[in-house]
Amino acid sequence: MTKSELIDAMAVRSSLTKARAELVVNCVFDAMTEALQRGEGIEIRGFGSFTVRPYKAYSGRNPRTGAPVPVPPKRLPFFKVGKELKELVNHSREITPVLDDSDDD
């Protein structure tokens, strides 16, 4: 689902105009972004939680040349799925194993 599809779905479900739905979606995303920038966590019960994880500096490698490249320390957002959402997704479809028929001799 894209942001525009989310806006359309919200407009239909809540009887809002698309402009109002877009404003609501943008306000929610802006508030979440600002909270993460401040280093705060976001917890949405039944859905999941967003946190900011710090990563130390390390020495990486340029894949083309193999030369070492210093990677500075950074902070990145991390999402942990909630139990209810995990169960909904897991049980939403019947899981069918994919069989590889290429080994038939």
Secondary structure, 3 states (H helix, E strand, C coil): CCHHHHHHHHHHHHCCCHHHHHHHHHHHHHHHHHHHHCCCCEEECCCEEEEEEEECCEEEECCCCCCEEEECCEEEEEEEECHHHHHHHHCCCCCCCCCCHHHCC
